Structure formats: structure tokens, C-alpha cells
Amino acid sequence: MNPMNSRNTRNSRTLRWIELAVLLSILLTYGSATYQRNFVWKDDITLWIDCTKKSPTKARPHNNLAVAYNEKDLVDQAISEAIIALRLRQNYANPFISLGNAYFKKGSFDMAIMSFKNALSIKSDYPDAYFGMGNAYAKKDEMDLAIEAFKKTIELSPDDITARVNLAAAYGSKGLTDKAIAELQQTMVIKPDSPDIHYNLGVAFEEKGLLFNALAEYKTVLRLRPDDKEANYKYHEIMGRLKMPF
């Protein structure tokens, strides 16, 4: 089972990941701690093109341009800029993250994993690299490796909500529902108002046959995100199964 696809089918009861667009928006900002967003420029690409022209021999502007290209799905340009950054500064982990993200978006998951591993060879305690590897392994349906990568991400960055949700989803895809529930409950302590966490908990409880618990979680999702169609469907579907008035 692929947890990323579970929300596309109404009757599916597999754990889902945070929507891919949201996950990627988090993933693609990793690896650029110096990447500043509040500029009075037309857009980030324009900004970093200007910076690379002014400082063509500096690696950081080229990597930041790669990040900006990735965010616009211009992955070939992102790869080119990341490679330039690495030519200028070989012992620099961030461009490998940019490369990994670009290859991930292209569906080249083995290349993405190799890039993230290269980042780790330079900076062994880089949570962003483990996170990217976890996503790539999950896309390859290598869930044991994905689980280990997400665990390492959380070890290095305990408040990483996305990694925790993805770990729970990986557990769920292997049928380890109790572990998924435990991980989601720990995550909810960090971010109690996340509709995605509550939705996943609802799915996990439903898989365990704990329908009243699931109902409560879906109700919370609808309070936090009233237009959530899947949560609304599941809420009313369980109400019908329990023969409870709407």
C-alpha cells in the first residue's frame, strides 16, 4: 500500500501522508537555512539570478537559485544550478539536498537517494537529508528503509511534524497500526491543532475498529478544516454504520 495515494479513494482506510504539495513545500525549503524570503523583489528566482550575476564564483547564491527553481518545479534548472554550486564548493552539503529534491520531483528516486547520501557524507547529522531519503524510499515502497530514515530525522529534529506524520504513515502501510497511533499521538502533543494528524489518527482508529475514537478525530478535522471532503465523508459514513443521527 502506498500511503500517499490513500486519500484519493474514499473507501480507503490506509494512512495518508500530508498532501504532496504541502510535503514538497516543506521538503524543498530544507537545505537552505540562509534562504531569506522577505525580499522586495519580483520573485525569488529574479533575486537569486541577480545574486549569481553579482557573485558568480560564490556557491551559496547558486544553491539558493536551485532552491527557488525547485519551488517552481523547474527541476532541470535546479539541477544545473546545484551542480554549479558544487563545482564552486565541493565540500558543501546543501546543493546535494537541492539535487535530491530535484531528482525526487523528476521521479528519479535512486538518484535522489544518492544525492541525499552525498549530503550525509559531508554533514552526517543533517536531518533534511534523512527526511529526503525517507520520502524517496517510501516512493520506492521500501518502507523499512523509509522508517529508519524518518526515525533518524526525528532523532536529529524532534519537532519535525512532517517527518513524524510520514513515519506514522509508513508504519500504517506495513500494518503496524499501533505504532502509527503511538507516533501520531506523540506528534499531536507538539501540534494539537493539525487536521492532518487528526485525520490520520481517525484512519488508524478505524482500522483498529475503534469507531467512536475515529469519529471523534474526523469531527476534530472538520472543526479545524470544515471543507475537508474526505473527513466529512468518513464522518458521515461511520455515523451511518453506527446508526447514529446526523
Backbone as CSV, one residue per row, in Angstrom:
resi,resn,N_x,N_y,N_z,CA_x,CA_y,CA_z,C_x,C_y,C_z
1,MET,0.842,-1.199,0.000,0.000,0.000,0.000,0.873,1.243,0.000
2,ASN,0.474,2.211,-0.765,1.208,3.471,-0.820,0.431,4.526,-0.068
3,PRO,0.927,4.974,1.108,0.162,5.911,1.908,-0.091,7.226,1.225
4,MET,0.715,7.590,0.224,0.497,8.857,-0.449,-0.812,8.860,-1.222
5,ASN,-1.262,7.706,-1.667,-2.436,7.659,-2.531,-3.718,7.375,-1.782
6,SER,-3.628,7.176,-0.465,-4.769,6.642,0.264,-5.962,7.577,0.298
7,ARG,-5.740,8.873,0.163,-6.865,9.796,0.258,-7.550,10.006,-1.076
8,ASN,-7.012,9.444,-2.118,-7.638,9.609,-3.424,-8.834,8.682,-3.601
9,THR,-8.963,7.672,-2.747,-10.076,6.736,-2.813,-10.877,6.849,-1.541
10,ARG,-12.139,7.146,-1.673,-12.947,7.434,-0.497,-13.028,6.253,0.459
11,ASN,-13.053,5.029,-0.055,-13.234,3.880,0.803,-11.924,3.360,1.384
12,SER,-10.811,3.985,1.022,-9.531,3.516,1.531,-9.405,3.800,3.016
13,ARG,-8.800,2.860,3.721,-8.577,3.067,5.150,-7.094,3.041,5.484
14,THR,-6.249,3.234,4.487,-4.826,3.293,4.757,-4.455,4.688,5.212
15,LEU,-3.418,4.766,6.037,-2.953,6.074,6.485,-2.459,6.870,5.291
16,ARG,-2.700,8.158,5.310,-2.216,9.004,4.231,-1.101,9.901,4.746
17,TRP,-0.338,10.438,3.809,0.645,11.452,4.133,-0.017,12.806,3.997
18,ILE,0.628,13.809,4.555,0.212,15.180,4.260,0.226,15.340,2.742
19,GLU,-0.722,16.114,2.222,-0.824,16.286,0.780,0.547,16.561,0.178
20,LEU,0.803,15.960,-0.990,2.120,16.032,-1.592,2.583,17.463,-1.786
21,ALA,1.680,18.338,-2.163,2.085,19.729,-2.387,2.601,20.356,-1.104
22,VAL,1.955,20.036,0.014,2.395,20.583,1.297,3.723,19.976,1.688
23,LEU,3.835,18.656,1.525,5.062,17.972,1.885,6.233,18.529,1.090
24,LEU,6.038,18.708,-0.213,7.127,19.201,-1.036,7.488,20.630,-0.696
25,SER,6.506,21.438,-0.301,6.822,22.819,0.051,7.728,22.854,1.263
26,ILE,7.575,21.872,2.152,8.465,21.770,3.307,9.796,21.186,2.872
27,LEU,9.726,20.097,2.095,10.931,19.427,1.648,11.847,20.357,0.883
28,LEU,11.287,21.168,0.005,12.106,21.959,-0.886,12.685,23.202,-0.237
29,THR,12.253,23.546,0.956,12.881,24.652,1.662,14.005,24.160,2.555
30,TYR,14.117,22.827,2.725,15.203,22.270,3.512,16.527,22.526,2.804
31,GLY,17.593,22.556,3.551,18.915,22.661,2.983,19.327,24.066,2.653
32,SER,18.591,25.044,3.083,18.948,26.427,2.776,18.579,27.318,3.940
33,ALA,19.284,27.152,5.037,18.953,27.901,6.245,19.132,29.397,6.052
34,THR,19.990,29.774,5.106,20.237,31.200,4.872,19.291,31.769,3.828
35,TYR,18.361,30.960,3.381,17.446,31.383,2.316,16.411,32.336,2.893
36,GLN,16.509,33.604,2.564,15.600,34.612,3.092,14.436,34.817,2.139
37,ARG,13.224,34.966,2.689,12.038,35.015,1.842,11.441,36.416,1.701
38,ASN,11.713,37.288,2.628,11.003,38.570,2.629,11.789,39.633,1.863
39,PHE,11.794,39.502,0.558,12.505,40.455,-0.274,11.494,41.251,-1.098
40,VAL,11.865,42.522,-1.350,11.027,43.319,-2.243,11.518,43.121,-3.674
41,TRP,11.435,41.906,-4.139,11.793,41.555,-5.495,10.564,40.959,-6.167
42,LYS,10.628,40.889,-7.485,9.507,40.305,-8.229,9.251,38.874,-7.782
43,ASP,10.326,38.084,-7.676,10.223,36.726,-7.157,11.613,36.262,-6.750
44,ASP,11.670,35.104,-6.104,12.946,34.608,-5.597,13.907,34.253,-6.726
45,ILE,13.381,33.760,-7.829,14.259,33.427,-8.950,14.966,34.675,-9.462
46,THR,14.218,35.761,-9.629,14.818,37.023,-10.076,15.901,37.482,-9.115
47,LEU,15.604,37.384,-7.833,16.575,37.780,-6.817,17.871,37.002,-6.942
48,TRP,17.760,35.658,-6.989,18.972,34.847,-6.942,19.706,34.829,-8.272
49,ILE,19.010,35.052,-9.380,19.716,35.244,-10.650,20.592,36.484,-10.558
50,ASP,20.026,37.549,-9.995,20.796,38.780,-9.820,22.005,38.542,-8.926
51,CYS,21.810,37.780,-7.844,22.922,37.498,-6.920,24.014,36.671,-7.592
52,THR,23.613,35.691,-8.421,24.632,34.880,-9.093,25.410,35.696,-10.118
53,LYS,24.758,36.689,-10.715,25.463,37.559,-11.659,26.460,38.455,-10.934
54,LYS,26.068,38.919,-9.744,26.949,39.797,-8.971,28.072,39.021,-8.295
55,SER,27.804,37.752,-7.948,28.808,36.924,-7.265,28.868,35.556,-7.946
56,PRO,29.348,35.495,-9.173,29.296,34.238,-9.941,30.165,33.125,-9.378
57,THR,31.154,33.468,-8.553,32.059,32.440,-8.024,31.684,31.999,-6.609
58,LYS,30.561,32.486,-6.102,30.101,32.066,-4.779,29.063,30.958,-4.927
59,ALA,29.233,29.910,-4.139,28.365,28.733,-4.264,26.964,28.974,-3.710
60,ARG,26.880,29.730,-2.632,25.588,29.855,-1.947,24.491,30.463,-2.823
61,PRO,24.738,31.561,-3.540,23.666,32.093,-4.396,23.193,31.095,-5.448
62,HIS,24.124,30.302,-5.992,23.729,29.302,-6.982,22.836,28.240,-6.344
63,ASN,23.167,27.837,-5.122,22.303,26.851,-4.462,20.940,27.450,-4.130
64,ASN,20.927,28.696,-3.671,19.637,29.325,-3.371,18.786,29.491,-4.636
65,LEU,19.450,29.721,-5.763,18.720,29.765,-7.029,18.164,28.375,-7.361
66,ALA,18.939,27.339,-7.058,18.449,25.970,-7.260,17.207,25.707,-6.417
67,VAL,17.219,26.181,-5.173,16.049,26.028,-4.299,14.844,26.741,-4.909
68,ALA,15.064,27.962,-5.389,13.969,28.738,-5.984,13.414,28.048,-7.228
69,TYR,14.302,27.507,-8.049,13.843,26.771,-9.231,13.029,25.542,-8.828
70,ASN,13.503,24.829,-7.816,12.769,23.652,-7.347,11.354,24.010,-6.918
71,GLU,11.231,25.134,-6.241,9.915,25.536,-5.744,8.948,25.858,-6.878
72,LYS,9.488,26.185,-8.042,8.655,26.470,-9.219,8.587,25.266,-10.157
73,ASP,9.095,24.116,-9.694,9.098,22.883,-10.489,9.973,22.981,-11.730
74,LEU,10.933,23.888,-11.721,11.894,23.996,-12.819,13.104,23.142,-12.453
75,VAL,12.902,21.831,-12.481,13.874,20.929,-11.865,15.167,20.828,-12.664
76,ASP,15.112,20.904,-13.978,16.349,20.833,-14.759,17.240,22.037,-14.470
77,GLN,16.621,23.219,-14.369,17.395,24.407,-13.998,17.946,24.273,-12.581
78,ALA,17.160,23.687,-11.688,17.617,23.479,-10.313,18.840,22.574,-10.286
79,ILE,18.801,21.510,-11.061,19.936,20.588,-11.122,21.178,21.307,-11.635
80,SER,21.016,22.105,-12.675,22.155,22.836,-13.245,22.787,23.770,-12.225
81,GLU,21.955,24.516,-11.489,22.488,25.459,-10.504,23.133,24.734,-9.328
82,ALA,22.553,23.626,-8.906,23.151,22.863,-7.805,24.515,22.319,-8.207
83,ILE,24.635,21.864,-9.443,25.923,21.355,-9.928,26.957,22.471,-9.975
84,ILE,26.536,23.664,-10.412,27.458,24.811,-10.404,27.930,25.090,-8.982
85,ALA,27.004,25.076,-8.032,27.365,25.323,-6.631,28.384,24.306,-6.145
86,LEU,28.228,23.046,-6.528,29.158,22.001,-6.094,30.514,22.136,-6.770
87,ARG,30.530,22.608,-7.993,31.814,22.847,-8.657,32.581,23.964,-7.967
88,LEU,31.842,24.948,-7.481,32.478,26.082,-6.815,32.911,25.748,-5.395
89,ARG,32.185,24.825,-4.760,32.477,24.477,-3.363,32.089,23.012,-3.159
90,GLN,33.072,22.147,-3.264,32.798,20.715,-3.270,32.312,20.198,-1.918
91,ASN,32.848,20.719,-0.854,32.504,20.227,0.481,31.312,21.005,1.044
92,TYR,30.209,21.006,0.307,29.029,21.824,0.619,27.809,20.918,0.504
93,ALA,27.172,20.654,1.629,26.092,19.663,1.662,24.802,20.160,1.020
94,ASN,24.504,21.452,1.160,23.197,21.958,0.723,22.873,21.702,-0.748
95,PRO,23.827,21.876,-1.679,23.479,21.593,-3.074,23.084,20.139,-3.321
96,PHE,23.617,19.226,-2.519,23.194,17.836,-2.664,21.732,17.662,-2.248
97,ILE,21.296,18.456,-1.262,19.875,18.442,-0.899,19.042,18.975,-2.066
98,SER,19.505,20.055,-2.667,18.788,20.615,-3.818,18.724,19.612,-4.967
99,LEU,19.833,18.910,-5.204,19.842,17.877,-6.237,18.858,16.765,-5.902
100,GLY,18.897,16.320,-4.647,17.993,15.256,-4.228,16.538,15.637,-4.397
101,ASN,16.213,16.873,-4.034,14.833,17.342,-4.181,14.410,17.390,-5.649
102,ALA,15.329,17.838,-6.499,15.012,17.916,-7.929,14.812,16.521,-8.521
103,TYR,15.710,15.606,-8.188,15.565,14.239,-8.695,14.290,13.593,-8.160
104,PHE,13.948,13.894,-6.909,12.703,13.377,-6.336,11.507,13.844,-7.160
105,LYS,11.502,15.131,-7.499,10.386,15.682,-8.267,10.327,15.093,-9.681
106,LYS,11.489,14.699,-10.214,11.526,14.079,-11.536,11.139,12.600,-11.490
107,GLY,11.006,12.055,-10.292,10.716,10.628,-10.158,11.949,9.756,-10.209
108,SER,13.129,10.362,-10.176,14.396,9.611,-10.190,14.812,9.345,-8.741
109,PHE,14.137,8.397,-8.119,14.280,8.223,-6.677,15.649,7.663,-6.281
110,ASP,16.241,6.810,-7.118,17.578,6.304,-6.802,18.605,7.433,-6.835
111,MET,18.488,8.317,-7.820,19.388,9.467,-7.894,19.167,10.396,-6.710
112,ALA,17.918,10.549,-6.303,17.621,11.380,-5.135,18.286,10.808,-3.894
113,ILE,18.149,9.504,-3.700,18.752,8.858,-2.530,20.265,9.026,-2.549
114,MET,20.874,8.851,-3.710,22.319,9.022,-3.821,22.729,10.445,-3.446
115,SER,21.953,11.423,-3.884,22.266,12.818,-3.569,22.160,13.078,-2.074
116,PHE,21.110,12.560,-1.442,20.959,12.754,-0.001,22.086,12.059,0.763
117,LYS,22.509,10.894,0.289,23.633,10.200,0.928,24.918,11.006,0.776
118,ASN,25.096,11.643,-0.375,26.267,12.503,-0.563,26.252,13.665,0.421
119,ALA,25.061,14.224,0.660,24.955,15.296,1.659,25.375,14.788,3.031
120,LEU,24.965,13.571,3.364,25.303,12.996,4.670,26.788,12.675,4.780
121,SER,27.441,12.401,3.657,28.881,12.144,3.706,29.650,13.400,4.084
122,ILE,29.038,14.557,3.862,29.646,15.836,4.231,29.180,16.284,5.607
123,LYS,27.904,16.084,5.884,27.302,16.518,7.143,26.441,15.375,7.668
124,SER,27.026,14.562,8.538,26.390,13.304,8.938,25.163,13.491,9.817
125,ASP,24.999,14.665,10.403,23.853,14.912,11.286,22.839,15.849,10.621
126,TYR,22.635,15.674,9.339,21.778,16.559,8.547,20.372,15.958,8.479
127,PRO,19.427,16.441,9.277,18.088,15.836,9.276,17.378,15.948,7.936
128,ASP,17.636,17.040,7.202,16.980,17.237,5.915,17.316,16.114,4.932
129,ALA,18.552,15.629,4.995,18.965,14.552,4.096,18.246,13.252,4.443
130,TYR,18.146,12.958,5.732,17.420,11.747,6.141,15.945,11.846,5.765
131,PHE,15.379,13.041,5.928,13.976,13.252,5.569,13.745,12.990,4.080
132,GLY,14.615,13.561,3.252,14.501,13.342,1.814,14.660,11.879,1.441
133,MET,15.611,11.203,2.094,15.791,9.777,1.842,14.543,8.997,2.222
134,GLY,13.936,9.344,3.353,12.727,8.657,3.777,11.623,8.778,2.748
135,ASN,11.442,9.980,2.203,10.416,10.187,1.180,10.707,9.366,-0.075
136,ALA,11.984,9.345,-0.483,12.346,8.605,-1.694,12.181,7.100,-1.488
137,TYR,12.608,6.607,-0.335,12.425,5.177,-0.053,10.942,4.817,-0.029
138,ALA,10.126,5.699,0.535,8.688,5.431,0.590,8.095,5.367,-0.815
139,LYS,8.548,6.263,-1.697,8.051,6.232,-3.072,8.464,4.946,-3.786
140,LYS,9.586,4.355,-3.364,10.030,3.079,-3.924,9.388,1.890,-3.207
141,ASP,8.519,2.190,-2.239,7.850,1.167,-1.434,8.842,0.350,-0.614
142,GLU,9.952,0.971,-0.245,10.936,0.340,0.638,10.711,0.907,2.037
143,MET,9.633,0.442,2.667,9.146,1.082,3.880,10.056,0.875,5.086
144,ASP,10.762,-0.245,5.151,11.674,-0.440,6.275,12.772,0.620,6.256
145,LEU,13.315,0.891,5.069,14.343,1.923,4.944,13.752,3.306,5.173
146,ALA,12.527,3.521,4.705,11.864,4.804,4.943,11.678,5.038,6.434
147,ILE,11.250,4.006,7.144,11.035,4.125,8.588,12.329,4.495,9.296
148,GLU,13.420,3.829,8.938,14.704,4.138,9.576,15.132,5.566,9.280
149,ALA,14.906,6.019,8.049,15.292,7.389,7.688,14.454,8.411,8.444
150,PHE,13.156,8.180,8.555,12.303,9.113,9.297,12.646,9.101,10.787
151,LYS,12.969,7.928,11.325,13.382,7.857,12.731,14.632,8.699,12.965
152,LYS,15.576,8.606,12.043,16.811,9.383,12.181,16.515,10.875,12.067
153,THR,15.610,11.246,11.171,15.206,12.650,11.055,14.679,13.161,12.383
154,ILE,13.808,12.376,13.009,13.181,12.779,14.270,14.197,12.806,15.399
155,GLU,15.139,11.872,15.374,16.202,11.875,16.382,16.987,13.179,16.337
156,LEU,17.251,13.664,15.131,18.027,14.891,14.955,17.174,16.144,15.053
157,SER,15.883,16.019,14.744,14.971,17.167,14.747,13.637,16.734,15.349
158,PRO,13.557,16.652,16.683,12.385,16.059,17.350,11.061,16.753,17.056
159,ASP,11.083,18.021,16.704,9.836,18.751,16.460,9.417,18.751,14.990
160,ASP,10.042,17.912,14.182,9.708,17.859,12.763,8.380,17.127,12.589
161,ILE,7.315,17.897,12.442,5.963,17.335,12.355,5.810,16.462,11.113
162,THR,6.307,16.939,9.976,6.130,16.197,8.733,6.801,14.837,8.799
163,ALA,8.008,14.786,9.344,8.705,13.505,9.462,7.935,12.550,10.358
164,ARG,7.346,13.072,11.427,6.576,12.221,12.338,5.314,11.680,11.658
165,VAL,4.619,12.535,10.922,3.422,12.080,10.212,3.798,11.049,9.149
166,ASN,4.895,11.289,8.442,5.323,10.342,7.423,5.765,9.020,8.036
167,LEU,6.404,9.080,9.210,6.767,7.849,9.911,5.520,7.054,10.264
168,ALA,4.517,7.742,10.777,3.259,7.066,11.110,2.631,6.442,9.868
169,ALA,2.675,7.168,8.750,2.112,6.640,7.506,2.868,5.402,7.046
170,ALA,4.190,5.428,7.203,4.988,4.259,6.819,4.649,3.064,7.700
171,TYR,4.496,3.322,9.003,4.045,2.243,9.893,2.696,1.697,9.423
172,GLY,1.781,2.600,9.117,0.452,2.184,8.688,0.490,1.348,7.429
173,SER,1.365,1.698,6.498,1.446,0.955,5.242,1.940,-0.466,5.455
174,LYS,2.646,-0.696,6.569,3.121,-2.038,6.897,2.163,-2.781,7.828
175,GLY,1.037,-2.165,8.134,0.083,-2.797,9.030,0.423,-2.653,10.498
176,LEU,1.388,-1.785,10.808,1.800,-1.566,12.203,0.964,-0.425,12.784
177,THR,-0.325,-0.669,12.908,-1.265,0.392,13.263,-1.029,0.924,14.663
178,ASP,-0.691,0.060,15.606,-0.443,0.519,16.976,0.732,1.488,17.022
179,LYS,1.786,1.182,16.279,2.934,2.083,16.229,2.554,3.402,15.556
180,ALA,1.735,3.314,14.525,1.285,4.534,13.849,0.496,5.417,14.805
181,ILE,-0.403,4.810,15.563,-1.212,5.569,16.528,-0.324,6.214,17.578
182,ALA,0.628,5.454,18.108,1.522,5.988,19.140,2.313,7.178,18.614
183,GLU,2.805,7.075,17.379,3.585,8.166,16.792,2.720,9.396,16.577
184,LEU,1.509,9.200,16.092,0.610,10.327,15.854,0.198,10.994,17.155
185,GLN,-0.013,10.213,18.193,-0.385,10.793,19.485,0.761,11.609,20.069
186,GLN,1.993,11.134,19.888,3.150,11.927,20.322,3.244,13.216,19.521
187,THR,2.973,13.116,18.233,3.046,14.287,17.364,1.981,15.307,17.727
188,MET,0.822,14.831,18.141,-0.276,15.728,18.485,0.063,16.573,19.711
189,VAL,0.940,16.069,20.571,1.388,16.858,21.720,2.139,18.095,21.237
190,ILE,2.903,17.927,20.152,3.680,19.032,19.592,2.782,20.009,18.845
191,LYS,1.834,19.464,18.087,0.959,20.314,17.266,-0.475,19.800,17.362
192,PRO,-1.183,20.178,18.419,-2.515,19.605,18.658,-3.578,20.023,17.653
193,ASP,-3.372,21.111,16.936,-4.399,21.610,16.019,-4.107,21.289,14.556
194,SER,-3.352,20.226,14.312,-3.077,19.828,12.933,-4.180,18.910,12.421
195,PRO,-4.952,19.333,11.419,-6.009,18.459,10.893,-5.464,17.184,10.277
196,ASP,-4.249,17.240,9.716,-3.667,16.048,9.102,-3.376,14.970,10.141
197,ILE,-2.886,15.389,11.299,-2.620,14.420,12.364,-3.922,13.784,12.822
198,HIS,-4.945,14.597,13.035,-6.235,14.061,13.488,-6.847,13.145,12.426
199,TYR,-6.696,13.511,11.155,-7.237,12.655,10.097,-6.557,11.287,10.122
200,ASN,-5.234,11.288,10.191,-4.506,10.024,10.215,-4.864,9.194,11.440
201,LEU,-5.042,9.861,12.572,-5.475,9.133,13.767,-6.847,8.502,13.544
202,GLY,-7.730,9.251,12.903,-9.046,8.703,12.605,-8.964,7.451,11.750
203,VAL,-8.119,7.501,10.712,-7.946,6.337,9.844,-7.392,5.156,10.637
204,ALA,-6.389,5.438,11.486,-5.779,4.363,12.273,-6.784,3.744,13.238
205,PHE,-7.545,4.584,13.916,-8.561,4.060,14.835,-9.604,3.242,14.070
206,GLU,-9.962,3.712,12.883,-10.946,2.988,12.077,-10.413,1.607,11.696
207,GLU,-9.123,1.549,11.344,-8.518,0.265,11.013,-8.546,-0.696,12.203
208,LYS,-8.441,-0.137,13.405,-8.471,-0.959,14.621,-9.896,-1.304,15.043
209,GLY,-10.889,-0.758,14.358,-12.277,-0.996,14.732,-12.771,-0.110,15.851
210,LEU,-11.987,0.921,16.196,-12.358,1.850,17.273,-13.146,3.001,16.649
211,LEU,-14.390,2.734,16.317,-15.163,3.665,15.503,-15.500,4.957,16.230
212,PHE,-15.778,4.886,17.522,-16.089,6.115,18.256,-14.855,7.016,18.345
213,ASN,-13.678,6.407,18.530,-12.439,7.185,18.529,-12.215,7.822,17.162
214,ALA,-12.437,7.038,16.111,-12.265,7.562,14.753,-13.231,8.706,14.491
215,LEU,-14.471,8.534,14.930,-15.488,9.562,14.735,-15.067,10.871,15.390
216,ALA,-14.524,10.778,16.592,-14.080,11.976,17.306,-12.959,12.684,16.550
217,GLU,-12.045,11.904,15.958,-10.938,12.514,15.215,-11.432,13.192,13.943
218,TYR,-12.332,12.545,13.215,-12.866,13.166,11.995,-13.660,14.427,12.325
219,LYS,-14.366,14.398,13.454,-15.107,15.587,13.879,-14.146,16.735,14.164
220,THR,-12.997,16.409,14.770,-11.988,17.435,15.040,-11.424,17.987,13.738
221,VAL,-11.189,17.110,12.763,-10.705,17.575,11.457,-11.678,18.587,10.868
222,LEU,-12.968,18.281,10.940,-13.976,19.173,10.359,-14.084,20.486,11.120
223,ARG,-13.778,20.460,12.397,-13.749,21.712,13.161,-12.564,22.571,12.717
224,LEU,-11.431,21.916,12.482,-10.221,22.641,12.108,-10.192,22.993,10.625
225,ARG,-10.821,22.137,9.808,-10.801,22.343,8.358,-12.172,21.945,7.818
226,PRO,-13.149,22.837,7.906,-14.547,22.491,7.591,-14.781,21.992,6.170
227,ASP,-13.908,22.349,5.223,-14.130,21.952,3.832,-13.421,20.647,3.466
228,ASP,-12.970,19.889,4.467,-12.276,18.625,4.206,-13.296,17.571,3.771
229,LYS,-13.357,17.301,2.473,-14.387,16.413,1.927,-14.201,14.971,2.388
230,GLU,-12.947,14.517,2.451,-12.712,13.136,2.837,-13.081,12.893,4.294
231,ALA,-12.712,13.839,5.171,-13.078,13.701,6.582,-14.590,13.754,6.744
232,ASN,-15.235,14.626,5.972,-16.692,14.723,6.031,-17.342,13.407,5.595
233,TYR,-16.814,12.825,4.515,-17.345,11.548,4.040,-17.175,10.466,5.107
234,LYS,-15.964,10.374,5.657,-15.707,9.325,6.645,-16.550,9.528,7.900
235,TYR,-16.714,10.776,8.316,-17.526,11.072,9.500,-18.953,10.564,9.297
236,HIS,-19.558,10.909,8.180,-20.944,10.504,7.933,-21.055,9.010,7.643
237,GLU,-20.021,8.444,7.038,-20.038,7.004,6.776,-20.040,6.217,8.088
238,ILE,-19.234,6.651,9.058,-19.214,5.974,10.359,-20.512,6.221,11.110
239,MET,-21.021,7.443,11.031,-22.310,7.728,11.676,-23.384,6.777,11.155
240,GLY,-23.355,6.526,9.849,-24.322,5.604,9.272,-24.118,4.179,9.753
241,ARG,-22.859,3.767,9.839,-22.572,2.412,10.312,-22.999,2.219,11.758
242,LEU,-22.866,3.280,12.540,-23.256,3.208,13.951,-24.743,3.493,14.147
243,LYS,-25.418,3.823,13.020,-26.851,4.149,13.070,-27.130,5.280,14.057
244,MET,-26.273,6.307,13.961,-26.439,7.485,14.801,-27.055,8.598,13.966
245,PRO,-27.897,9.431,14.558,-28.486,10.556,13.814,-27.421,11.581,13.458
246,PHE,-27.539,12.174,12.285,-26.557,13.182,11.846,-26.802,14.505,12.556
